[in-house]
């Protein structure tokens, strides 16, 4: 009797062992190989060539299993390094994709954005933390590329608004009154770092910014 361990699966009815797994690991492979030798027909033993091939297959399976385990360790090691490096960004100022701005002591961050094409008219709307409209900044024509618009910290009626976190929205049209794509950017100090489901987030102006959205480190707090 010859049993091919690559095509044989463990069964709960054969008394060898019971398992809910459908994956054949290297231990299962070795168990089946030994079982094959123990139950081979003495009058028709396993062919030496076939046996050697099965041993080679087992060796390859074991090596692949070890490689997979080492890759998992390497992934965990790399994640720990990335997390440690991310913590070093606390206290630094960064530029990231986002539309948040802060108003401190009546001085607001610039509204920074990038236009995909030349625009004949650009309007920047400011909103408070609750999403209420605050002010519209009409800027006229702008060229494609990185742009910035200053906000004086007042509402539509010219009244000074309270310090805090705000957001902005950019609407741009080209000469044919077609919408121009806009990518907003924000600057701010990294107040903390959090890790969720394998992703690192920087906490900037009470917003969680994925590390992949960070464009550049602008400066440190002390500079």
Secondary structure by P-SEA (a helix, b strand, c coil): cccccccbbbbccccccccccccccaaaaaaaaaaaaacccccccccaaaaaaaaaaaaaaaaaaaaaaaaaaaaaaaaaaaaaaaaaaccbbbbcccbbbbbcccccccccccccccccbbbbbbbcccccccbbbbbccccccbbbbbbcccccccccccbbbbbbbbbbbcccccbbbbbbbbbbccccccccccbbbbbcccccccccccccccccccc
